[in-house]
């Protein structure tokens, strides 16, 4: 019987998220503060964002831009 090992979810830095959306990293931090994007805090207090959630938000944003 093979055990399935679940890969840890990829977490992105504010800079990585900013590059995806082509915005400033401070904008990403602002989105986290207002609840547009949830974040995880590292032990050092830095924000990290779930890659799957970031891509879902990007897909939603692209959908809204279509006529």
Secondary structure, DSSP 8 states (H G I E B T S, - for coil): ----------EE-HHHHHHHHTS-HHHHHHHHHHTSS--EE-TTS-EEEEHHHHHHHHHHHHHHH--
